[in-house]
């Protein structure tokens, strides 16, 4: 079981979090050059050196990078000699964190470095993401990520769950919140803009940009040695919807609800939620699926509407939730990550700080 309260389970926490300043393009930097400062930053926050890390796991996309085994180049930034215990997922870094969490649960490691990065600027991200679709029936039609999100938004509006004015308010609220986030790509008063694909306007869509993020996980007393107030992972789980968007109800997210239930999110209220909802309508769906009331602070960092680096945005949601616990701004937080079209795959983590 992945729920909190499981007997005799090791306590594992996020001990540190770091991320890049996200921007539209970083053509002058390679993935390694973009990643290196983040790795140095997250290690410096704990006083650890690379040799002190028991397990390393990363998340990235060879397809996005445009070359096979691109993640091996990033290991130059980590330092893979002498040989290290290392793994990689072809997913958002949130799923790399899940793998590292299970590694620490086994007792084979006490510390883990998890990082993720993505450069969307070199090509057309909307075209690249069509390759996630069913290769026989859907991908040949080239429906891009914005077009599919527009279908989901239209279904939600037609069901009476929201309207364009409400979606504009979500976008404005999140980007105002990002004003306090020095890493955000978009913040403050951003025009909602023209239609991209009806009913989605520019403001309903995430910015395209490059970025990286990293966290340190630690178990038990080791976490307390590395961090004044660790963000304990009380539960974490992930679930997936049917692959074909046409075979599911796009106005709901049963997999997010199920992942939250298995992670223990509904056992006690949370005060903060970081939602990986790249499009405004998806935040409406997730608020309902995750039972987030008006008393919950949603996306205080600005969320993916302010900065959405592919392959790292989900890990950033966990990191931002953990950072609020580190600072004492939150006691119990929910972090959500998604992958695939229309909230196809969903991961939910519940984080808690020690009682004050």
GUGU-364479 format. One line per 10 residues: number of its first residue (from 1); their letters; for each residue z, y, x of N, C-alpha, C. Coordinates in steps of 0.001 Angstrom, whole numbers, padded with zeros to 6 digits. Each point is the difference from the previous one (the first is absolute). Layout:
BEGIN
NUM = A = Z,Y,X,Z,Y,X,Z,Y,X ~ ... .
% end
This chain:
BEGIN
1 = XXXXXXXXXX = 000000,-001197,000840,000000,001197,-000840,000000,001254,000880 ~ -000604,001050,-000485,-000036,001244,000751,000930,001053,-000589 ~ 000752,-000357,-001010,000859,000976,-000663,001247,000280,000807 ~ 000586,001194,-000290,001272,000330,000595,001068,-000950,-000547 ~ 001031,-000192,000774,001088,-000853,-000446,-000194,-001461,000316 ~ -001087,-000378,000673,-000213,-001385,000362,001062,-000419,001003 ~ 000732,-001104,-000238,001107,-000371,000867,-000452,-000276,001432 ~ 000832,000415,000961,-000165,-000328,001421,-001325,000499,000591 ~ -000599,000997,-000588,-001233,000547,000548,000323,001102,000994 ~ -000726,000034,001098,000212,001049,000996,-000278,001372,-000595 .
11 = XXXXXXXXXX = 000782,000975,000388,-000260,001383,-000382,-001007,000590,000975 ~ -001063,000586,-000534,-001055,000587,000831,-000254,001412,-000492 ~ -000173,000919,000943,-000148,001408,-000363,-001153,000644,000746 ~ -000511,001071,-000601,-000898,000912,000712,000894,000939,000791 ~ -000123,-000068,001329,000868,000796,000873,-000662,001293,000455 ~ -001325,000071,-000036,-000701,001220,000428,-001401,000015,-000583 ~ -000534,001201,-000161,-001340,000189,-000561,-000662,001190,000674 ~ -001284,-000127,000303,-000774,001108,000567,-001427,-000082,-000515 ~ -000669,001148,-000048,-001391,000044,-000451,-000730,001146,000670 ~ -001336,-000050,-000065,-000813,001075,000554,-000026,001195,-000950 .
21 = XXXXXXXXXX = -000480,001124,000507,-000404,001095,-000874,-001388,-000375,-000515 ~ -000113,-000238,-001290,-001239,-000525,-000557,-001033,001111,-000158 ~ -001249,-000318,000302,-001053,000996,-000051,-001330,-000628,-000396 ~ -000947,000863,-000328,-001286,-000469,-000508,-000764,-000821,001033 ~ 000080,000409,001245,-000732,-000727,001028,000747,000055,001318 ~ -000174,-001047,000782,000577,-000049,001350,-001054,-000600,000923 ~ -001216,000554,-000078,-001128,-000544,000756,000264,-000035,001501 ~ 000826,000944,000472,000223,000084,001444,000990,-001056,000501 ~ 000616,-000745,-000946,001007,-000995,000366,-000459,-001402,-000369 ~ 000271,-000956,000861,-000183,-001405,-000354,001198,-000453,-000822 .
31 = XXXXXXXXXX = -000086,-001205,-000577,001142,-000525,-000740,001236,-000094,000879 ~ -000184,-000424,001249,001137,-000125,000920,000614,001363,000284 ~ -000838,001012,000237,000517,001343,000294,000701,000599,-001218 ~ -000468,-000326,-001206,000648,000473,-001214,001347,-000691,-000205 ~ 000074,-001274,000387,001183,-000807,-000249,001113,000222,001019 ~ -000352,000250,001255,000986,000050,001079,001170,000955,-000261 ~ -000238,001256,-000419,001136,000897,-000229,000954,-000505,-001077 ~ -000552,-000677,-001006,000842,-000536,-001073,000901,-001111,000533 ~ -000556,-000885,000835,000798,-001072,000582,001106,000564,000882 ~ -000330,000990,000808,001022,000624,000844,001087,000648,-000849 .
41 = XXXXXXXXXX = -000419,000661,-001074,000940,000709,-000873,000980,-000971,-000653 ~ -000511,-001083,-000585,000881,-000911,-000729,000953,-000725,000953 ~ -000451,-000312,001212,000881,-000635,000981,001054,000982,000484 ~ -000398,001248,000228,000957,001009,000461,001111,000238,-001015 ~ -000322,-000142,-001284,001014,000230,-001035,001128,-001029,000062 ~ -000284,-001159,000559,001014,-001057,000095,000503,-000218,001424 ~ -000674,000597,000976,000361,-000233,001387,-000502,-001320,000546 ~ -000868,-000676,-000764,-000531,-001291,000444,-001205,000197,000909 ~ -000263,-001014,000799,-001219,-000072,000782,-000814,-001194,-000512 ~ -001273,-000047,000367,-000865,-001072,-000485,000589,-001373,000303 .
51 = XXXXXXXXXX = 000618,-000146,001150,000569,-001285,000396,001171,-000416,-000888 ~ 000586,000954,-000725,001137,-000313,-000877,-000433,-000529,-001365 ~ -001299,000073,-000310,-000508,-000409,-001307,-000271,-001502,000010 ~ 000566,-000706,-000983,-000154,-001456,-000056,-001301,-000430,-000669 ~ -000527,000827,-000914,-001197,-000387,-000752,-000778,001254,-000353 ~ -001312,-000074,000094,-000871,001126,-000316,-001037,-000447,-001022 ~ -000205,000809,-001041,-000989,-000331,-001018,-000733,001272,-000412 ~ -001319,-000092,-000158,-000804,001181,-000306,-000887,-000251,-001205 ~ -000423,001094,-000616,-000942,-000059,-001111,-001155,000954,000252 ~ -001230,-000488,-000146,-001180,000842,000179,-001198,-000740,-000582 .
61 = XXXXXXXXXX = -001184,000584,000116,-001198,-000607,-000568,-001137,000027,001011 ~ -000479,-001180,000376,-001162,-000078,000884,-001221,000637,-000660 ~ -000130,-000191,-001306,-001174,000532,-000704,000002,001531,000043 ~ 001179,000581,-000177,000110,001457,000059,-000294,000505,001409 ~ 000465,-000743,000998,-000228,000402,001391,-001434,-000258,000438 ~ -000680,-000930,-000672,-001396,-000272,000322,-000208,-000950,001155 ~ 001046,-000774,000350,-000162,-000987,001066,001008,-001119,-000187 ~ -000358,-001184,000478,000874,-001163,-000156,001198,000082,000942 ~ 001125,-000537,-000466,001230,-000066,000794,000396,001359,000568 ~ -000205,001041,-000805,000320,001348,000478,001485,000171,000259 .
71 = XXXXXXXXXX = 000820,-000794,-000679,001445,000153,000165,000453,-000345,001424 ~ -000784,-000789,000722,000399,-000349,001361,-000007,001220,000913 ~ -000855,000985,-000292,-000022,001216,000805,001294,000786,-000173 ~ 000541,-000020,-001230,001243,000727,-000248,001167,-000598,000776 ~ -000097,-001282,000322,001071,-000629,000767,000121,000607,001394 ~ -001072,000652,000487,000103,000711,001266,001064,001085,-000084 ~ 000122,000599,-001198,001014,001028,-000185,001401,-000555,-000097 ~ 000111,-001229,-000464,001313,-000634,-000121,000453,-000550,001349 ~ -000944,-000581,000714,000333,-000662,001256,000157,-001486,-000236 ~ -001058,-000759,000190,000023,-001429,-000326,000245,-000881,001217 .
81 = XXXXXXXXXX = 000347,000619,001114,000322,-000785,001203,001263,000553,000641 ~ 000979,-000839,000302,000046,-001460,-000200,-000203,-000367,-001481 ~ -000424,-001254,-000259,-000352,-000393,-001365,001107,000296,-001006 ~ -000395,000475,-001186,000958,000330,-001057,-000255,-000880,-001214 ~ 000986,-000065,-000876,-000154,-000682,-001282,-000641,000989,-000967 ~ -001229,-000294,-000418,-000779,001003,-000726,-000802,-000646,-001112 ~ -000233,000763,-001082,-000833,-000465,-001100,-000727,001199,-000598 ~ -000959,-000285,-000870,-000811,001056,-000591,-000408,-000421,-001400 ~ -000056,000968,-000926,-000525,-000261,-001337,-001170,000942,-000251 ~ -001018,-000501,-000637,-001163,000815,-000365,000305,000637,-001352 .
91 = XXXXXXXXXX = 001049,000803,-000010,000541,000606,-001221,000679,001309,000378 ~ 000434,000723,-001006,000862,001155,000230,001255,-000450,000754 ~ 000535,000898,000797,001159,-000324,000812,001224,-000418,-000781 ~ 000051,000281,-001307,001129,-000459,-000814,000077,-001518,000006 ~ -001169,-000653,000033,-000012,-001466,000046,000361,-000515,001389 ~ -000273,000774,001028,000477,-000342,001344,001519,000082,000039 ~ 000562,001000,-000680,001462,000100,-000076,000583,-001210,-000716 ~ -000680,-000460,-001048,000480,-001188,-000716,000037,-001206,000936 ~ -001042,-000169,000817,-000002,-001124,000934,001123,000131,001024 ~ 000198,001220,000512,001064,000202,000977,001369,-000250,-000628 .
101 = XXXXXXXXXX = 000160,000416,-001250,001264,-000232,-000718,000300,-001494,-000107 ~ -001023,-000813,-000325,000226,-001446,-000100,000318,-000594,001380 ~ -000597,000553,001053,000284,-000473,001359,001466,000240,000350 ~ 000502,001182,-000335,001402,000290,000287,000932,-000831,-000866 ~ -000434,-000305,-001220,000829,-000842,-000874,000259,-001374,000613 ~ -000972,-000522,000723,000146,-001333,000576,001009,-000034,001140 ~ 000328,001173,000556,000889,000047,001143,-000712,-000118,001327 ~ -001334,-000088,-000016,-000757,-000105,001247,-000112,001336,000723 ~ 000340,001088,-000682,-000072,001329,000613,001087,000877,-000612 ~ 000457,000979,000775,000983,000964,-000485,-000602,001388,-000188 .
111 = XXXXXXXXXX = -001109,000268,000672,-000677,001287,-000129,-001490,-000230,-000150 ~ -000665,000902,-000700,-001448,-000103,-000179,-000608,001386,-000023 ~ -001166,000123,000601,-000810,001211,-000067,-001163,-000274,-000938 ~ -000146,000833,-001016,-001104,-000122,-000956,-000796,001298,000035 ~ -001310,-000112,000155,-000812,001212,000016,-001322,-000244,-000727 ~ -000617,001094,-000410,-001277,-000078,-000709,-000780,001274,000279 ~ -001320,-000107,-000060,-000841,001154,000280,-001360,-000186,-000660 ~ -000668,001113,-000230,-001343,-000061,-000561,-000753,001284,000267 ~ -001273,-000129,000326,-000881,001159,000176,-001116,-000108,-001029 ~ 000077,000838,-001016,-001013,000000,-001059,-001108,000994,000268 .
121 = XXXXXXXXXX = 000227,000918,000933,-000939,001112,000186,-001372,-000407,000539 ~ -000147,-001061,000828,-001324,-000275,000562,-001074,-000399,-001012 ~ 000370,-000562,-001144,-001013,-000473,-000952,000300,000443,-001413 ~ -000671,-000619,-000958,000204,000305,-001416,001025,-000976,-000566 ~ 001225,000462,-000182,001072,-000884,-000458,-000318,-000589,-001371 ~ -000586,000797,-000880,-000297,-000507,-001345,-000959,-001174,000060 ~ -000962,000040,000906,-000922,-001128,000159,000694,-001198,000634 ~ 000831,000259,000998,000693,-001091,000688,000877,-000795,-000974 ~ 000678,000701,-000894,000937,-000685,-000894,-000694,-000859,-001051 ~ -001303,000168,-000197,-000698,-000903,-000919,000009,-001432,000524 .
131 = XXXXXXXXXX = 000198,-000172,001296,-000023,-001347,000591,001254,-000802,-000334 ~ 000982,000632,-000673,001167,-000727,-000485,-000312,-000780,-001274 ~ -001126,000274,-000608,-000280,-000533,-001322,-000631,-001384,000063 ~ -000072,-000637,-001148,-000626,-001315,-000102,-001421,000064,000555 ~ -000311,-000835,001002,-001296,000140,000702,-001209,-000456,-000798 ~ 000205,-000704,-001121,-001126,-000550,-000745,-000400,000878,-001190 ~ 000997,000514,-000728,-000294,000700,-001249,000229,001511,000066 ~ 001036,000428,000717,000386,001406,-000062,-000439,000791,001232 ~ 000247,-000525,001180,-000346,000746,001222,-001482,000386,000068 ~ -000938,-000845,-000449,-001414,000418,000062,-000314,001237,-000832 .
141 = XXXXXXXXXX = 000856,000327,-000962,-000205,001195,-000820,000520,001258,000690 ~ 000763,-000146,001079,000567,001091,000775,000849,000976,-000830 ~ 000874,-000494,-000877,000919,000944,-000664,001100,000390,000992 ~ 000065,001267,000345,000955,000399,001026,001400,000182,-000570 ~ 000964,000296,000868,001403,000065,-000399,000265,001101,-001017 ~ -000697,001130,000119,000217,001101,-000950,-000576,-000361,-001361 ~ -001162,-000640,-000032,-000601,-000399,-001280,000892,-000995,-000731 ~ 000556,-000964,000724,000890,-000971,-000629,001287,000663,-000479 ~ 000534,000934,000788,001199,000730,-000432,-000303,000859,-001221 ~ -001229,000505,-000087,-000384,000784,-001177,-000031,-000876,-001248 .
151 = XXXXXXXXXX = -000486,-001245,000125,000036,-000933,-001129,001441,-000260,-000435 ~ 000884,-000164,000982,001412,-000230,-000321,000605,001226,-000683 ~ -000336,001173,000494,000526,001231,-000592,-000513,000181,-001425 ~ -001270,-000269,-000227,-000562,000121,-001339,000679,-000964,-000963 ~ 000272,-001224,000453,000691,-000971,-000846,001384,000505,-000366 ~ 000682,000629,000966,001356,000506,-000243,-000025,001173,-000971 ~ -000975,000899,000140,-000126,001134,-000917,-000350,-000481,-001401 ~ -000936,-000949,-000092,-000397,-000514,-001308,001144,-000719,-000701 ~ 000936,-000561,000782,001157,-000678,-000577,001094,000977,-000403 ~ -000215,001298,000248,000982,001017,-000373,001188,000088,000937 .
161 = XXXXXXXXXX = -000122,-000582,001202,001123,000001,000945,000089,001298,000804 ~ -001090,000739,000099,-000006,001244,000775,-001211,000820,-000401 ~ -000167,001158,000622,-001193,000820,-000190,-000263,000761,001292 ~ -001114,000705,000048,-000378,000651,001253,001000,001075,000416 ~ 000579,000702,-000959,000980,001037,000345,001242,-000615,000637 ~ 000446,-001142,-000526,001169,-000668,000569,-000292,-000499,001415 ~ -001201,-000484,000225,-000372,-000466,001332,-000034,001164,000987 ~ -000471,001148,-000454,-000022,001185,000864,001417,000404,000391 ~ 000949,-000152,-000923,001398,000346,000315,000582,-000953,001050 ~ -000371,-001289,-000078,000463,-000969,000999,-000502,000402,001383 .
171 = XXXXXXXXXX = -001285,000334,000084,-000588,000386,001283,000678,001250,000556 ~ 000226,000990,-000870,000617,001254,000449,001434,-000241,000460 ~ 000735,-000828,-000735,001401,-000256,000363,000107,-000685,001353 ~ -000813,-001030,000223,000093,-000737,001257,-000391,000878,001189 ~ -001025,000805,-000165,-000430,000829,001135,000948,001166,000237 ~ 000705,000454,-001032,001063,000984,000233,001133,-000645,000791 ~ 000334,-001246,-000360,001069,-000698,000727,-000368,-000180,001468 ~ -001294,-000172,000284,-000446,-000221,001375,000139,001240,000871 ~ 000285,001149,-000598,000179,001223,000785,001107,-000170,001028 ~ 001015,-000804,-000342,001124,-000231,000913,-000275,-001125,000985 .
181 = XXXXXXXXXX = -001176,-000625,-000079,-000335,-001125,000873,-000961,000481,001088 ~ 000458,000095,001257,-000875,000532,001054,-001182,-000899,000336 ~ 000024,-001256,-000460,-001075,-000935,000316,-001094,-000024,-001062 ~ 000199,000692,-001122,-000936,-000081,-001119,-001344,000626,000365 ~ -001043,-000545,-000588,-001355,000527,000205,-000314,001108,-001005 ~ 000462,-000173,-001246,-000171,001004,-001048,001362,000335,-000580 ~ 000295,001263,-000200,001277,000386,-000595,-000148,001353,-000665 ~ 001023,000351,-000773,000012,001294,-000658,-000923,000059,-001191 ~ -000525,001171,-000275,-000863,000221,-001162,-001438,-000362,000359 ~ -000415,-001193,-000405,-001349,-000488,000280,-000792,000012,-001303 .
191 = XXXXXXXXXX = -001169,000649,-000049,-000797,000021,-001244,-000326,-001419,-000465 ~ 000036,-000199,-001323,-000284,-001332,-000519,-001478,-000351,000142 ~ -000850,001000,000101,-001387,-000227,000378,-000908,-000512,-001103 ~ -001217,-000323,000398,-001027,-000466,-000922,000079,-001512,-000174 ~ -000761,-000502,-000965,-000050,-001442,-000221,-000671,-000696,001189 ~ 000606,-001100,000418,-000616,-000884,000986,-000729,-001111,-000746 ~ 000759,-000745,-000798,-000539,-000949,-000973,000864,000168,-001237 ~ -000577,000437,-001102,000809,000261,-001197,000815,-001224,-000404 ~ 001269,000207,-000382,000719,001267,-000164,000776,000446,001240 ~ -000293,-000535,001180,000731,000356,001216,-000587,001250,000650 .
201 = XXXXXXXXXX = 000869,000964,000272,-000378,001172,000773,000452,-000189,001449 ~ -000384,000920,000838,000364,-000080,001413,001509,-000152,000173 ~ 000762,000749,-000783,001457,-000034,000125,000631,-001302,-000428 ~ -000722,-000812,-000775,000529,-001298,-000424,-000169,-001068,001073 ~ -000731,000321,001060,-000358,-000980,001018,000733,000294,001306 ~ 000213,-001018,000803,000713,000211,001261,-000914,000604,001053 ~ 000575,000731,000950,-000822,000478,001106,-000396,-001162,000909 ~ -001162,000098,000602,-000437,-000995,000972,000383,000503,001392 ~ 000653,-000847,000769,000443,000449,001308,000429,-001134,000896 ~ 000400,000354,001207,000414,-000960,001007,001504,000110,000214 .
211 = XXXXXXXXXX = 000606,-001126,000376,001433,000067,000269,000577,-001333,000389 ~ 001253,000048,000435,000716,-001196,000422,001476,000169,-000317 ~ 000696,-001127,-000088,001433,000015,-000275,000639,-001214,000648 ~ 001304,000081,000233,000733,-001114,000609,001443,000015,-000469 ~ 000580,-001181,-000113,001422,-000132,-000317,000625,-001024,000943 ~ 001303,000128,000161,000796,-000997,000705,000883,-000702,-001025 ~ -000066,-001324,-000040,000919,-000803,-000803,001051,-000610,000914 ~ 001212,-000109,-000517,001072,-000624,000767,000930,-000736,-000947 ~ 000641,-001040,000505,000866,-000851,-000824,001472,000273,000292 ~ 000807,-000038,-001067,001446,000014,000123,000555,001158,000802 .
221 = XXXXXXXXXX = 000967,-000304,000874,000653,001027,000785,-000948,000702,000957 ~ -001084,-000683,000363,-000985,000638,000874,-000574,001229,-000685 ~ -000214,-000058,-001309,-000517,001156,-000734,000988,001157,000050 ~ 001290,-000304,-000130,001016,001065,000034,000134,000611,001386 ~ -000311,-000768,001034,000016,000542,001354,-001149,000973,000222 ~ -001116,-000246,-000664,-001215,000787,000225,-000124,001198,-000928 ~ 000714,-000009,-001118,-000172,001040,-001020,001348,000318,-000638 ~ 000273,001297,-000153,001285,000398,-000578,000149,-000496,-001435 ~ -001077,000052,-000769,000034,-000478,-001389,-001272,-000802,-000265 ~ 000006,-001290,000280,-001216,-000809,-000190,-000405,-000068,-001471 .
231 = XXXXXXXXXX = -001299,-000197,-000218,-000525,-000213,-001357,-000168,-001502,-000200 ~ 000981,-000635,-000629,000007,-001451,-000153,-001027,-000441,-001028 ~ -000802,-000995,000358,-000988,-000547,-000931,000718,-001017,-000879 ~ 000347,000413,-001207,000753,-000876,-000912,-000902,-001013,-000694 ~ -001265,000306,-000091,-000950,-000923,-000617,-001408,000471,000260 ~ -000929,-000940,000107,-001407,000354,000211,-000866,-001150,-000497 ~ -001088,000332,-000662,-000900,-001031,-000504,-001376,000617,-000234 ~ -001017,-000846,-000058,-001335,000501,-000345,-000725,-001013,-000874 ~ -000820,000531,-000903,-000759,-000822,-000954,-001417,000558,-000097 ~ -000891,-000796,-000602,-001402,000385,-000052,-000553,-000221,-001410 .
241 = XXXXXXXXXX = -000932,000864,-000384,-000704,-000133,-001275,-001262,-000858,000198 ~ -000669,-000311,-001104,-001305,-000648,000083,-000952,000869,000806 ~ -000897,-000632,000744,-000886,000743,000899,-000954,000910,-000771 ~ -000529,-000473,-001100,-000991,000776,-000752,000689,001043,-000883 ~ -000279,001298,000201,000621,001025,-000845,-000293,-000199,-001481 ~ -001157,-000567,-000339,-000344,-000187,-001398,000783,-001083,-000706 ~ 000772,-000793,000752,000765,-001085,-000619,001476,000355,-000199 ~ 000349,001259,000203,001398,000403,-000184,000101,001315,-000752 ~ 001191,000282,-000491,000279,001240,-000714,000268,001084,001043 ~ -000926,000922,000144,000121,001013,001037,001054,001048,-000308 .
251 = XXXXXXXXXX = 000548,-000004,-001216,001024,000986,-000350,001410,-000486,000327 ~ 000127,-001188,000569,001313,-000561,000310,-000048,-000639,001388 ~ 001168,-000267,000562,000083,-000645,001305,001078,-001082,-000029 ~ -000316,-001153,-000597,000986,-001093,-000051,000448,-000464,001380 ~ -000886,000061,000996,000388,-000462,001334,001025,000931,000641 ~ -000130,001310,-000232,001000,000929,000524,001344,-000231,-000687 ~ -000044,-000229,-001303,001242,-000270,-000748,000663,-001273,000500 ~ -000799,-001032,000216,000537,-001276,000459,000582,000121,001409 ~ -000708,000705,000875,000508,000189,001355,001319,000773,-000017 ~ 000079,001021,-000848,001242,000779,-000103,001142,-000852,-000532 .
261 = XXXXXXXXXX = -000300,-000827,-000997,001033,-000876,-000566,000521,-000962,001060 ~ -000903,-000605,000756,000409,-000966,001021,000709,000673,001176 ~ -000288,001271,000221,000682,000737,001065,001352,000536,-000441 ~ 000344,-000142,-001277,001290,000462,-000500,000033,001461,-000387 ~ -001176,000604,-000201,-000046,001432,-000285,000627,000358,-001338 ~ 000035,-000961,-000940,000489,000314,-001339,001487,-000320,-000167 ~ 000644,-000497,001052,001406,-000376,-000126,000922,001207,000003 ~ -000385,001047,000733,000751,001257,000013,-000990,001139,000127 ~ 000345,001175,-000511,-000948,001121,000055,-000282,000431,001438 ~ -001201,000536,000202,-000354,000623,001272,-000016,001514,-000205 .
271 = XXXXXXXXXX = 000217,000749,001080,-000034,001458,-000130,-001300,000594,000533 ~ -000745,-000804,000774,-001239,000472,000617,-001059,-001084,-000088 ~ -001248,000399,-000173,-001111,-000955,000029,-001161,000619,000773 ~ -000483,-000718,000994,-001217,000390,000719,-001108,-000945,-000467 ~ -000960,000543,-000748,-001046,-000803,-000627,-001323,000186,000720 ~ -000619,-001103,000361,-001324,000024,000625,-001040,000007,-001124 ~ -000117,001146,-000648,-000944,000184,-001108,-001065,000983,000459 ~ -001099,-000470,000579,-001001,000913,000544,-000653,000904,-001042 ~ -000044,-000451,-001258,-000588,000804,-001074,001080,000338,-001016 ~ -000081,001181,-000599,001067,000484,-000861,000312,-000961,-001146 .
281 = XXXXXXXXXX = -001022,-000593,-000604,000240,-000896,-001143,000815,-001218,000416 ~ -000143,-000426,001249,000746,-001168,000456,001500,000286,000064 ~ 000364,001256,000207,001419,000336,-000026,000569,-000163,-001405 ~ -000799,000328,-001018,000435,-000204,-001385,000248,-001483,-000258 ~ -000919,-000843,000456,000119,-001450,-000205,001218,-000546,000727 ~ 000209,000441,001228,001118,-000525,000793,001350,000476,-000521 ~ 000069,001239,-000457,001270,000476,-000573,000429,-000893,-001164 ~ -000971,-000380,-000827,000327,-000862,-001138,000344,-001407,000454 ~ -000805,-000574,000886,000222,-001375,000442,001311,-000155,000762 ~ 000370,001029,000751,001204,-000064,000829,001223,000612,-000682 .
291 = XXXXXXXXXX = -000178,000423,-001252,001108,000521,-000826,000696,001179,000663 ~ -000792,000966,000437,000543,001172,000675,000155,001130,-001005 ~ 001245,000371,-000262,000274,001052,-000956,-000109,001383,000621 ~ 000211,001049,-000811,-000123,001376,000491,001067,000365,001021 ~ 001070,-000798,000094,001064,000296,000957,-000315,-000502,001408 ~ -001095,-000740,000162,-000381,-000532,001309,-000928,000996,000695 ~ 000302,000343,001248,-000854,000878,000784,-001180,-000812,000529 ~ -001196,000344,-000455,-001201,-000766,000359,-000813,000764,001048 ~ -000341,-000686,001077,-000833,000538,001080,000488,001355,000516 ~ 001257,000068,000449,000470,001269,000576,-000740,000382,001274 .
301 = XXXXXXXXXX = -000693,-000968,000627,-000793,000295,001197,-001369,000563,-000340 ~ -000371,-000059,-001265,-001343,000381,-000430,-000880,-001193,-000305 ~ 000374,-001173,000541,-000715,-001226,-000306,-001429,-000012,000515 ~ -000792,-000972,-000435,-001379,-000129,000483,-000934,001105,-000487 ~ 000402,000779,-000995,-000828,001128,-000411,000047,001124,001036 ~ 000997,-000057,000894,000098,000994,001071,-000507,-000535,001327 ~ 000125,-001311,000216,-000497,-000636,001231,-000156,-001481,-000275 ~ -001208,-000532,000230,-000275,-001388,-000358,-000798,-000711,001097 ~ 000573,-000109,001203,-000736,-000710,001056,-000131,-001476,-000339 ~ -001230,-000491,-000067,-000225,-001400,-000356,000737,-000914,000964 .
311 = XXXXXXXXXX = 000564,-001067,-000534,000722,-001044,000717,001407,000422,000413 ~ 000346,001276,-000127,001343,000454,000381,000765,000633,-001154 ~ -000693,000390,-001075,000653,000763,-001068,001104,-000790,-000692 ~ -000171,-001328,-000153,001046,-000807,-000624,001232,-000114,000883 ~ -000213,-000214,001302,001125,-000037,000935,000720,001343,000023 ~ -000750,001083,-000133,000613,001332,-000026,000916,000160,-001206 ~ -000367,-000609,-001139,000875,000095,-001169,001364,-000644,000298 ~ -000004,-001145,000679,001262,-000647,000369,000738,000860,001016 ~ -000744,000531,000967,000631,000837,001014,000592,001272,-000566 ~ -000720,000650,-000917,000515,001237,-000604,001252,-000272,-000834 .
321 = XXXXXXXXXX = -000002,-001106,-000741,001192,-000358,-000782,001174,-000278,000932 ~ -000265,-000717,001095,001063,-000301,000964,000522,001269,000654 ~ -000905,000925,000331,000417,001237,000663,000935,000816,-000876 ~ -000209,-000013,-001311,000907,000722,-000898,001390,-000635,000010 ~ 000043,-001310,000111,001300,-000672,000104,000652,000330,001335 ~ -000783,000006,001077,000538,000365,001317,000648,001382,-000040 ~ -000662,000951,-000674,000485,001388,-000039,001134,000201,-000995 ~ 000236,-000982,-000860,001007,000150,-001035,-000505,000644,-001273 ~ -001338,000156,-000138,-000582,000595,-001203,-000147,-001016,-001128 ~ 000160,-001284,000298,-000144,-001059,-000993,000983,-001114,000324 .
331 = XXXXXXXXXX = 000464,-000687,-001046,000889,-001153,000184,-000702,-001313,-000321 ~ -000934,000030,-000944,-000721,-001206,-000395,-001409,000409,-000390 ~ -000990,-000514,000722,-001376,000446,-000177,-000933,-001186,-000212 ~ -001068,000270,-000728,-001064,-000979,-000206,-001234,000482,000751 ~ -000642,-000915,000737,-001247,000326,000688,-001082,-000965,-000469 ~ -001186,000531,-000250,-001100,-000790,-000542,-001237,000164,000871 ~ -000732,-001075,000187,-001274,000039,000716,-001030,-000771,-000799 ~ -001247,000418,000104,-001067,-000697,-000716,-001205,-000192,000910 ~ -000848,-000931,-000379,-001237,-000261,000730,-001030,-000518,-000999 ~ -001266,000308,000253,-001049,-000454,-000897,-000239,000974,-001136 .
341 = XXXXXXXXXX = -001048,-000220,-000796,-000358,000936,-001072,000944,-000067,-001187 ~ 000304,001163,-000565,000739,000083,-001279,001342,-000719,000058 ~ 000763,000215,001078,001332,-000604,000147,-000082,-001525,-000025 ~ -000941,-000561,000748,-000193,-001446,-000029,001182,-000751,000599 ~ 000461,000430,001163,001131,-000641,000664,001127,001012,000109 ~ 001228,-000448,-000240,001134,000914,-000010,001195,-000615,000712 ~ 000626,000815,000834,001221,-000389,000713,001090,000992,-000358 ~ 001198,-000507,-000251,001134,000852,-000346,001180,-000367,000892 ~ 000631,001017,000585,001211,-000196,000802,001110,000875,-000566 ~ 001211,-000522,000024,001179,000747,-000425,000859,000243,001242 .
351 = XXXXXX = 000290,001267,000268,000755,000394,001193,001309,000648,-000420 ~ 001054,-000257,000766,001315,000568,-000302,000695,000441,001275 ~ 000770,001072,-000098,000844,000406,001097,001415,-000507,-000188 ~ 000782,-000007,001072,001409,-000391,-000107,000726,000991,-000895 ~ 001025,-000455,-000745,000759,000908,-000862,000601,001160,000811 ~ -000001,001163,-000631,000549,001187,000691,001403,000302,-000492 .
% end
